Amino acid sequence: MTEIFVPGAPGIPIILRRSARARRISLRVSRLDGRVTLTLPSRVPQQEALDFAQSKAAWLVRNMAARPEAVQVDLGSDLPFQGDLLTITAGQGRAVRREGEALLVPAGARVGPRVQAYLKTEARNRLVAACDRYAAALGRPYARITLRDTRSRWGSCSSAGALMFSWRLVMAPEEVLHYVAAHEVAHLVQMNHSKAFWDEVAKLFGPHQSERDWLRQHGEKLHRYRFED
């Protein structure tokens, strides 16, 4: 992959990627993190792809401008947690903890990394509890749970029963996290998205359209938060 810049879209880096499976040139803006990818078939000349990207410069600028502005997490920042909005505040002690509508971070600590570590721990605890419950109800054990900061999906289930989730789910309402857990656990018996699969999700979780709609409408906003120093 190569990073390029296109005249007409100043300051917007584009990742140039060749794909043997691509049938045409495509330009995609990730709804999750804003990454721009220009994909071209293996035998298409690079200049042809660059010309295509140039023809889409105005579209690209509009799409990037419409994305939620990034938020650098620091003291005073508001951060979603389990559907609530908490204000990050300096606190006493050695551990990050929630107190009412505040998320208290030890004074002098590196705020972003400490808050991120807290979110990952809380996400794992909640996802393990939810998956344990749903797997028991299904009568199928899973192999393991892995947390990542994924761009393209909120969760996945491998053929070996390994579950993967985005730790950013802990910032969504609790029922959304539980829906994603039920969705992936249901794949332990249905490795597809057939009617039989959705029937399993309904048995485990119940009606789930509102949770799916929440992810479509608000999920990308969870990726606007940056935790690096």
C-alpha positions in Angstrom: 0.0 0.0 0.0 1.2 3.5 -0.8 0.0 6.8 0.6 -0.7 9.6 -1.9 -2.2 13.1 -2.0 -4.6 14.3 -4.7 -4.7 17.8 -6.0 -8.1 19.3 -5.2 -8.2 17.5 -1.8 -5.4 19.2 0.1 -4.3 17.6 3.3 -6.3 14.4 2.8 -4.0 11.3 2.5 -5.2 8.5 0.4 -4.0 4.9 0.7 -3.4 3.3 -2.8 -4.1 -0.4 -2.7 -3.9 -3.0 -5.5 -6.2 -6.0 -5.3 -6.3 -9.1 -7.5 -10.0 -9.4 -6.7 -11.0 -5.9 -7.6 -12.9 -5.5 -10.9 -12.9 -1.7 -11.1 -11.3 1.3 -9.4 -13.0 2.4 -6.2 -12.6 5.2 -3.7 -13.8 4.6 -0.2 -14.0 6.7 2.9 -14.3 4.7 6.1 -17.2 5.7 8.2 -15.4 4.6 11.3 -12.1 6.4 11.2 -12.1 8.5 8.0 -9.4 6.5 6.3 -9.5 7.0 2.5 -8.6 4.0 0.3 -8.2 4.0 -3.4 -8.4 0.4 -4.7 -7.5 -0.6 -8.2 -7.2 -4.0 -10.1 -3.8 -5.4 -10.4 -3.3 -4.6 -14.1 -4.8 -1.1 -14.1 -2.1 1.6 -14.5 -1.5 3.7 -11.4 -2.0 7.0 -13.3 -5.5 5.8 -14.3 -6.4 5.4 -10.6 -4.9 8.8 -9.8 -7.0 10.4 -12.5 -10.1 8.7 -11.1 -9.3 10.0 -7.6 -8.8 13.5 -9.0 -12.2 13.4 -10.7 -13.7 12.6 -7.2 -11.8 15.3 -5.3 -14.9 17.5 -4.7 -16.9 14.4 -3.5 -14.0 13.5 -1.2 -13.7 16.9 0.4 -17.5 17.0 1.1 -17.4 13.5 2.7 -14.4 14.3 4.9 -16.0 17.6 6.0 -19.2 15.8 7.0 -17.3 13.4 9.4 -17.5 14.1 13.1 -14.5 16.1 14.4 -11.9 14.1 16.3 -11.8 14.6 20.1 -8.5 14.3 21.9 -9.3 12.8 25.3 -7.9 14.9 28.2 -9.1 16.5 31.4 -12.3 18.3 30.8 -13.3 16.1 27.8 -16.7 14.5 27.7 -16.6 10.8 26.9 -19.5 8.4 26.3 -19.5 5.4 28.5 -22.2 2.7 28.5 -24.5 5.3 26.8 -23.8 8.0 29.4 -21.7 11.1 28.9 -19.0 11.4 31.5 -16.6 14.4 32.1 -13.0 13.4 32.6 -11.8 14.9 35.9 -8.7 14.8 38.0 -9.2 12.6 41.0 -7.4 11.0 44.0 -6.0 7.5 44.3 -4.2 5.3 41.7 -7.1 3.9 39.6 -9.4 5.4 37.1 -13.0 5.2 38.4 -16.5 6.4 37.6 -18.2 8.6 40.2 -21.6 9.8 39.1 -21.2 11.7 35.8 -17.5 12.0 36.2 -14.6 9.7 35.2 -11.9 10.3 37.7 -8.3 10.0 36.5 -5.4 10.0 39.0 -3.7 13.4 39.2 -0.6 13.6 37.1 -1.4 10.5 35.1 -1.2 10.2 31.3 -4.9 10.9 30.7 -5.5 9.4 27.3 -3.7 6.1 27.8 -5.1 5.6 31.3 -8.7 6.2 30.1 -8.2 3.9 27.2 -6.9 1.1 29.5 -9.9 1.6 31.7 -12.3 1.3 28.8 -10.6 -1.9 27.5 -10.8 -3.5 31.0 -14.5 -2.5 31.4 -15.3 -3.7 27.8 -13.7 -7.1 28.4 -15.5 -7.6 31.7 -18.9 -6.8 30.2 -18.3 -8.7 27.0 -17.1 -11.9 28.8 -20.1 -11.8 31.1 -22.5 -11.3 28.2 -20.9 -14.0 26.0 -20.7 -16.5 28.9 -24.5 -16.0 29.4 -25.4 -16.3 25.7 -23.1 -19.2 25.1 -24.6 -21.1 28.1 -28.1 -20.4 26.7 -27.0 -21.6 23.3 -25.3 -24.7 24.7 -22.2 -23.9 22.7 -18.9 -22.8 24.3 -16.7 -20.2 22.5 -12.9 -20.6 22.3 -11.7 -17.2 23.4 -12.4 -13.5 23.3 -10.1 -10.9 21.8 -10.5 -7.1 21.9 -9.3 -4.9 19.1 -9.8 -1.4 17.8 -11.4 -2.5 14.6 -12.4 -0.2 11.7 -14.7 -2.4 9.6 -16.7 -4.4 12.1 -17.9 -4.4 15.7 -17.3 -8.1 16.2 -16.6 -11.4 14.5 -16.7 -15.1 15.2 -14.2 -17.5 13.5 -15.0 -21.1 12.4 -12.9 -22.2 15.5 -15.2 -20.3 17.8 -12.9 -17.4 18.6 -14.8 -14.2 19.2 -13.4 -10.7 18.5 -15.0 -7.4 19.5 -14.2 -3.7 19.3 -13.4 -2.4 22.8 -15.2 0.8 21.8 -18.5 -1.0 22.3 -18.2 -0.1 26.0 -18.9 3.5 25.0 -22.2 2.5 23.4 -25.4 1.9 25.4 -25.3 -1.3 27.4 -28.0 -3.0 25.3 -26.0 -2.3 22.1 -22.9 -4.1 23.6 -25.2 -7.0 24.6 -26.7 -7.2 21.1 -23.3 -7.4 19.5 -22.3 -10.1 21.9 -25.4 -12.1 21.2 -24.9 -11.6 17.4 -21.4 -13.1 17.5 -22.3 -15.9 19.9 -25.2 -16.9 17.5 -22.5 -17.5 14.8 -21.3 -20.4 16.9 -24.2 -22.4 15.4 -24.9 -20.4 12.2 -21.8 -19.1 10.4 -24.0 -17.0 8.0 -26.6 -14.3 8.1 -29.5 -16.5 7.1 -33.0 -16.4 8.6 -31.9 -19.3 10.9 -29.1 -17.1 12.2 -31.3 -14.1 12.9 -33.8 -16.5 14.6 -30.9 -17.5 17.0 -30.1 -13.8 17.7 -33.8 -13.2 18.6 -33.8 -16.2 20.9 -30.7 -15.0 22.7 -31.3 -11.3 22.8 -34.9 -10.6 21.7 -35.9 -7.8 19.4 -32.8 -6.1 18.2 -33.7 -3.6 15.4 -33.2 -0.5 17.6 -29.7 -1.7 18.6 -28.7 -2.3 14.9 -30.1 1.2 14.0 -28.1 2.8 16.9 -24.9 1.3 15.5 -25.7 2.5 12.0 -26.6 6.0 13.1 -24.1 6.6 15.9 -21.4 3.9 15.8 -19.0 5.9 13.7 -18.9 8.7 16.3 -17.3 6.3 18.8 -14.2 6.4 16.6 -13.7 10.1 16.9 -12.1 9.8 20.3 -8.3 9.7 20.3 -6.4 8.5 23.4 -2.8 9.1 22.3 -0.7 11.7 24.3 
